[in-house]
Amino acid sequence: MAGHSHWAGIKHKKGRQDKERAKIFSKLSREITVAAKLGAKDPDSNPRLRAAIQVAKQSNMPKDNILRAINKSEMNVNQNYQNLRYEGFGPFNSAFIIETLTDNKNRSASKIRTILEKNDGRLGVTGSTSHLFFSCGVIHVTKEKFSEEEMLNLAINAGAKDCVSNQKYHEIISKKEDFYKVKSEIEKKIDSLIYSGVEWRPHEYLDMSKEQSEKIIKILEILDEDDDVQNTFINCNINI
C-alpha cells in the first residue's frame, strides 16, 4: 500500500493488484482492528475507523471481512500496535518514508533496514528524509458531476488548500490537521470518493530513467510484502 497517488497506479499497470489482494486485505484489517480498539466501534464517532473502512471499501474488501476486523478489536486485548514511521534512502539519491503498524518495533526496524541495505540504500534517523516531504490530506473526486470551477469552490469552502484537476479526477489537497474536517464537508455534497488519505508528498520530485525506476520499484515491492508496512512514500517520478 505504498504512496497511493503514484505507486498504486504502477502496481495496477504491472498486474499485481489481484495477486496482492489477500495481502492488502490483511493490512486493511489490521488498521480497522486497531482503529476500533483505540476508539468507538461506531465509525460515525471514530474518524480513524471511518477512514479505514472507506479505504477498505475502495479496495473492494467484503463487508464480512470489515465486520470481522472490527469485532477482532475485542480480542487479543494485550496485543498493542503502534504507528511508527521510518525514514531511509534508496539508490539514485531517492528518499523513502515508510509507515508501519506494528506490535514489535525492533522487528520492523530490522526488516526495513535489511531491505534497504540489500538494495543500495540505508535506514536513516528520524528527520533524515521527512524534511524533503510535506504531509497533507488528499481526496480524489470523479470529474463526472462537477466542473473544475465548481470543485475548486467546493474544496475552498470546505477548508482545503487547493484543488487541481487532471484527465481522470479532481484532487483536493488539505492540511494534514484539517483532513477529516475537509473530508466530512466534501462528503456532505458528494456520495462517494474515489480515494482519500493522508500522504507524504515530496517538495521536489527526482526523475528516474526506466532502468533506475525498475530498481526503485523492486524496493517498493519488497516493502509491500512486509506485513508491518502500511504505506511507503518516495520522492521519485517513476518511469515505466
C-alpha positions as CSV (number, residue, x, y, z in Angstrom):
1,M,0.0,0.0,0.0
2,A,2.7,2.4,-0.9
3,G,2.1,6.1,-1.5
4,H,-1.2,6.0,-3.2
5,S,-1.2,8.6,-5.9
6,H,1.7,7.2,-7.9
7,W,2.8,3.8,-6.7
8,A,-0.7,2.3,-6.6
9,G,-1.2,3.2,-10.3
10,I,2.1,1.5,-11.1
11,K,1.1,-1.7,-9.3
12,H,-2.1,-1.7,-11.2
13,K,-0.2,-1.4,-14.5
14,K,2.1,-4.2,-13.5
15,G,-0.9,-6.5,-12.9
16,R,-0.2,-7.1,-9.3
17,Q,-3.5,-5.8,-7.9
18,D,-5.4,-9.1,-7.9
19,K,-2.3,-11.1,-6.9
20,E,-1.8,-9.0,-3.8
21,R,-5.4,-8.7,-2.8
22,A,-5.0,-11.1,0.3
23,K,-2.0,-9.1,1.5
24,I,-3.9,-5.8,1.0
25,F,-6.9,-7.1,2.9
26,S,-4.7,-8.3,5.8
27,K,-3.1,-4.8,6.2
28,L,-6.5,-3.1,5.9
29,S,-8.0,-5.5,8.5
30,R,-5.2,-4.6,10.9
31,E,-5.8,-0.9,10.6
32,I,-9.6,-1.4,11.1
33,T,-9.0,-3.5,14.2
34,V,-6.5,-1.0,15.7
35,A,-8.8,1.9,15.0
36,A,-11.8,0.2,16.6
37,K,-9.6,-0.8,19.6
38,L,-8.4,2.7,20.2
39,G,-11.8,4.4,19.8
40,A,-15.5,3.8,19.4
41,K,-16.8,0.8,17.4
42,D,-19.1,3.2,15.6
43,P,-17.4,4.8,12.5
44,D,-19.6,7.8,12.8
45,S,-17.9,8.8,16.0
46,N,-14.5,7.4,15.2
47,P,-12.8,9.3,12.3
48,R,-9.9,6.9,12.1
49,L,-12.2,3.9,11.9
50,R,-14.4,5.6,9.4
51,A,-11.4,6.4,7.2
52,A,-10.1,2.8,7.5
53,I,-13.5,1.3,6.5
54,Q,-13.7,3.7,3.5
55,V,-10.3,2.6,2.3
56,A,-11.3,-1.0,2.7
57,K,-14.4,-0.4,0.6
58,Q,-12.4,1.4,-2.0
59,S,-10.3,-1.8,-2.2
60,N,-13.4,-3.9,-2.6
61,M,-12.9,-5.6,0.7
62,P,-16.0,-7.7,1.6
63,K,-18.4,-6.4,4.2
64,D,-18.0,-9.6,6.3
65,N,-14.2,-9.0,6.4
66,I,-14.7,-5.5,7.7
67,L,-17.1,-6.6,10.4
68,R,-14.7,-9.4,11.5
69,A,-11.9,-6.9,11.7
70,I,-14.0,-4.6,13.9
71,N,-15.0,-7.5,16.2
72,K,-11.4,-8.6,16.5
73,S,-10.7,-5.4,18.4
74,E,-12.4,-7.0,21.4
75,M,-10.0,-10.0,21.2
76,N,-6.3,-10.1,22.0
77,V,-6.6,-7.1,24.3
78,N,-3.0,-7.4,25.4
79,Q,-1.7,-7.1,21.8
80,N,-0.8,-3.5,21.2
81,Y,0.1,-2.0,17.8
82,Q,2.0,1.2,17.2
83,N,2.1,3.5,14.2
84,L,5.8,4.1,13.6
85,R,7.5,6.0,10.8
86,Y,10.8,5.0,9.4
87,E,12.9,7.2,7.1
88,G,15.6,6.0,4.7
89,F,17.5,6.4,1.5
90,G,17.5,4.3,-1.7
91,P,19.7,4.3,-4.8
92,F,20.0,7.4,-7.0
93,N,19.5,9.8,-4.1
94,S,15.9,8.6,-3.6
95,A,14.3,9.2,-0.2
96,F,11.7,7.0,1.5
97,I,9.2,7.5,4.2
98,I,7.8,4.1,5.4
99,E,4.8,4.0,7.7
100,T,4.2,0.9,9.7
101,L,1.6,-0.5,12.1
102,T,3.5,-3.0,14.3
103,D,3.5,-4.8,17.6
104,N,7.3,-5.2,17.5
105,K,9.2,-2.1,16.6
106,N,12.6,-3.9,16.7
107,R,11.4,-6.4,14.2
108,S,10.1,-3.7,11.9
109,A,13.2,-1.6,12.1
110,S,15.5,-4.7,11.4
111,K,13.5,-5.9,8.4
112,I,13.3,-2.4,6.8
113,R,17.0,-1.8,7.4
114,T,17.8,-5.1,5.7
115,I,15.6,-4.4,2.7
116,L,17.2,-1.0,2.1
117,E,20.7,-2.2,2.7
118,K,20.3,-5.1,0.3
119,N,19.2,-2.7,-2.4
120,D,21.9,0.0,-2.2
121,G,20.1,2.0,0.4
122,R,20.2,2.6,4.1
123,L,17.9,3.3,7.0
124,G,18.1,6.9,8.3
125,V,17.3,8.5,11.6
126,T,14.1,10.4,12.3
127,G,14.1,13.6,10.3
128,S,16.7,12.4,7.8
129,T,14.2,12.4,4.9
130,S,10.9,13.9,6.2
131,H,12.2,17.4,5.6
132,L,12.1,16.6,1.9
133,F,8.4,15.9,2.1
134,F,5.2,17.6,3.4
135,S,2.3,15.8,4.9
136,C,-1.2,16.6,3.6
137,G,-4.7,15.3,3.2
138,V,-5.6,14.0,-0.3
139,I,-9.1,13.5,-1.7
140,H,-9.9,12.3,-5.2
141,V,-13.4,13.0,-6.7
142,T,-14.8,11.9,-10.1
143,K,-15.0,14.5,-12.8
144,E,-18.4,13.4,-14.0
145,K,-20.6,15.6,-11.7
146,F,-18.5,18.7,-11.1
147,S,-16.7,21.2,-13.3
148,E,-13.2,22.3,-12.3
149,E,-14.6,25.7,-11.1
150,E,-17.4,24.0,-9.1
151,M,-15.0,21.6,-7.5
152,L,-12.5,24.3,-6.6
153,N,-15.2,26.4,-4.9
154,L,-16.5,23.4,-3.0
155,A,-12.9,22.5,-1.9
156,I,-12.1,26.0,-0.7
157,N,-15.4,26.4,1.1
158,A,-14.7,23.1,2.9
159,G,-11.3,24.5,4.1
160,A,-9.0,22.8,1.6
161,K,-5.7,24.4,0.5
162,D,-6.1,23.7,-3.2
163,C,-7.9,21.7,-5.9
164,V,-6.3,20.6,-9.1
165,S,-7.8,18.5,-11.9
166,N,-6.3,16.1,-14.4
167,Q,-7.9,13.8,-17.0
168,K,-9.2,11.3,-14.5
169,Y,-10.3,13.1,-11.4
170,H,-10.3,16.3,-9.2
171,E,-7.6,16.2,-6.5
172,I,-8.3,18.2,-3.3
173,I,-5.4,18.9,-1.0
174,S,-5.8,19.9,2.6
175,K,-3.5,20.5,5.6
176,K,-3.0,17.2,7.5
177,E,-4.7,18.5,10.6
178,D,-7.7,19.6,8.5
179,F,-8.1,16.4,6.6
180,Y,-11.1,14.9,8.5
181,K,-12.9,18.2,8.7
182,V,-12.5,18.9,5.0
183,K,-13.4,15.3,4.1
184,S,-16.5,15.5,6.2
185,E,-17.6,18.7,4.4
186,I,-16.9,17.2,1.0
187,E,-18.9,14.1,1.8
188,K,-21.9,16.3,2.5
189,K,-22.0,17.2,-1.2
190,I,-20.6,14.0,-2.8
191,D,-21.9,10.5,-2.3
192,S,-18.7,8.6,-2.8
193,L,-15.0,9.4,-3.2
194,I,-12.5,7.7,-5.4
195,Y,-9.8,7.9,-2.8
196,S,-8.9,9.7,0.4
197,G,-6.0,9.6,2.7
198,V,-3.1,11.3,4.4
199,E,0.1,11.2,2.3
200,W,3.7,12.4,2.3
201,R,4.3,14.4,-0.8
202,P,7.9,15.4,-1.8
203,H,8.7,19.1,-2.2
204,E,10.6,18.2,-5.4
205,Y,10.5,15.0,-7.5
206,L,13.5,13.2,-8.8
207,D,13.1,12.0,-12.4
208,M,14.1,8.3,-12.9
209,S,15.1,6.5,-16.0
210,K,13.4,3.2,-16.8
211,E,16.4,1.3,-15.5
212,Q,16.5,3.3,-12.3
213,S,12.8,3.0,-11.9
214,E,12.9,-0.8,-12.0
215,K,15.3,-0.8,-9.1
216,I,13.1,1.6,-7.1
217,I,10.0,-0.5,-7.9
218,K,11.8,-3.6,-6.7
219,I,12.4,-2.0,-3.3
220,L,8.7,-0.9,-3.1
221,E,7.5,-4.3,-4.0
222,I,9.7,-5.9,-1.3
223,L,8.5,-3.4,1.3
224,D,4.9,-4.1,0.3
225,E,5.4,-7.8,1.1
226,D,6.2,-6.9,4.7
227,D,3.1,-7.3,6.9
228,D,4.1,-4.4,9.2
229,V,4.5,-1.8,6.3
230,Q,1.3,0.1,5.7
231,N,2.4,2.8,3.3
232,T,5.6,3.8,1.5
233,F,6.2,7.3,0.0
234,I,9.1,8.2,-2.3
235,N,10.4,11.4,-3.9
236,C,10.7,9.9,-7.4
237,N,8.9,10.2,-10.7
238,I,8.8,6.6,-11.8
239,N,9.3,5.9,-15.5
240,I,7.8,2.6,-16.7
